[in-house]
């Protein structure tokens, strides 16, 4: 039977049975989601990826004796090119930066409202990057505390301000309003950021900027 193109096929990888059960019930209430499988270990998930078509992996970062990085490395090496959204009880700033550098499409905290996860899934499947607000605040704070001289080597002050707005998930109009500048100025700053980082989309900008400029901002993996 051909799969419905409207369905987002999701694989759960989490070693907590109660959380998996609750998440499965939540996903079942969404008509555009389809549960492709539930796994407790990386090896189980890798085997499932080899059997079924999966659009998105909801990945618990802490898997007991292993962590999410182990799965991400093996999944990519095995040829999985779909999206990976980390769903975690918490991660360090360094691990958050490293995860984004590994190409995950976002970080969702388990303490967030369950209904928000459905929104996060749809957004990342639409090409966006989801970063929980509490993670964003920690990353931005680390940027603020880094050396002014080192930051100036990569981005101008205006570009950094615009980039923070991108981190926070704001639209160009919202960024312009917060900074008291025109949308044209925001677009110009974004264009320079795209040029400097060599990317084309906002989601890529978040990932590449954190990966390539994390050290100079004091965000060391």
C-alpha positions, 0 to 999 in steps of 0.5 A: 500500500502506498503511503499517504504523502500528507503523513509525516512518518515519525520514529521514536527513540527513547529509553523511557517506556512511560514517555514513549507511551505518552508521546505515542498517544499524543502523535496518534491525535494528529491526523497528519502524523504516522508512527513508524516505530518505537525504539529503546536503543540506537541499534533498534532504531537503526534497524527500523530505519533500514526497514521503514520509510521515516521522515523524522526521528524524535531522539532522546539525547540521554539513552543510558549507556549511550547518547544521541550523538552515537545514534546521529553518527551511525544513522548518517553513516548508514544513509539516513537523510531525514530530519532528527529532532532532539527531545530531551530533559536537558542538555549542556550548552556545549552539547546543544551547540554540538548537536546543531553542528551535527545537523539536527533540526532542533532541540525540544525540552520534555518540560515544554507543553506537549501540544507545542511538540506537534507545532515543533514537528510541523515547523522542522518538517517545513525546513525551520530549526526549532530551539527551545526558548530556554536553550536560546537564552543560554546560547545568546547569553554566552554570545553576550559574554564573549570577547567583543574584539573576537566577535567583531572579526566575524560579524558587525554589531548589527549583524549580531543583533539580527542573528539573535533575532533569528535565534529567537525565531522572530520574523524580519518585521519583528526583528526590525521592530525590536531594533528600531530599523527597517525591514530592508535593513534586516534583510541587508544584514541577513544577506551579509550573514548568508554570505559570511556563513555560506548558507541560503536559509535561516535554519542553515544560518542558525546551525552553521553560525553556531558550528563555525563561530561557536568557539569565538563566541565562547560556545565550545563543544 
